[in-house]
Amino acid sequence: MVSALLFASTLGSAVDAEPLASAEATLVTAVFAAGCFWCMEPPFDKLEGVVRTTSGYTGGHQRNPTYEEVSAGTTGHTEAIEVTYDSGKISYQQLLDVFWKNVDPVAVDRQFCDVGRQYRSGIYFRDAAERAAASASKTKLEESGRFDGAEIATEIVAATTFYPAEEYHQDYYVKNPLRYKYYRWGCGRDQRLEEIWGPQPTP
């Protein structure tokens, strides 16, 4: 999606500084982890109000981790996605709803075929309002009875540094559509999501 901010920047001097500042003020970010970051870009990219998604790493102790290091499970990071969105067009609560429908909340230190702490699921809040919303959404899910008393494993912790992944990981589903679809199906992601949540829209 092309944001209003990016569109305005192409108009140069024809755009007043005040409207541009207003547009900038509504752009905020949210960070989620739900296994392979390739698979979390599509559901957010298609939302009205989402400006961009960035695959990356968060929650670890090493600075500037590489994909190989994170995959080895030695840095403490998890694969994550940073969602930049226009808060005037879409709410954080709506992002939470999309997140939950794309994760296996009871899987511990894994998501689908990917196993290890680097694939744990999580919501990484940036302020008290996000923390409250995330916690409330988790409690609601726990009380729904959907998982027969199984504990929700998704962590809700304060956001730390988010490190963008290497460029070849960004928009992988667009750059390599066949490989992406093969991986997604082979990993059993959609099969498990349908088992949990019911019929899913085309990813």
Secondary structure, DSSP 8 states (H G I E B T S, - for coil): ---HHHHHHTTGGGS-HHHHHHHHHTEEEEEEEES-GGGGHHHHHTSTTEEEEEEEEES-SSSS--HHHHHTT-S--EEEEEEEEETTTS-HHHHHHHHHTTS-TT-SSEETTEESGGG-EEEEESSHHHHHHHHHHHHHHHTTTTTTT-----EEEE----EE--GGGTTHHHHSHHHHHHHHHHTTHHHHHHHHHSS----
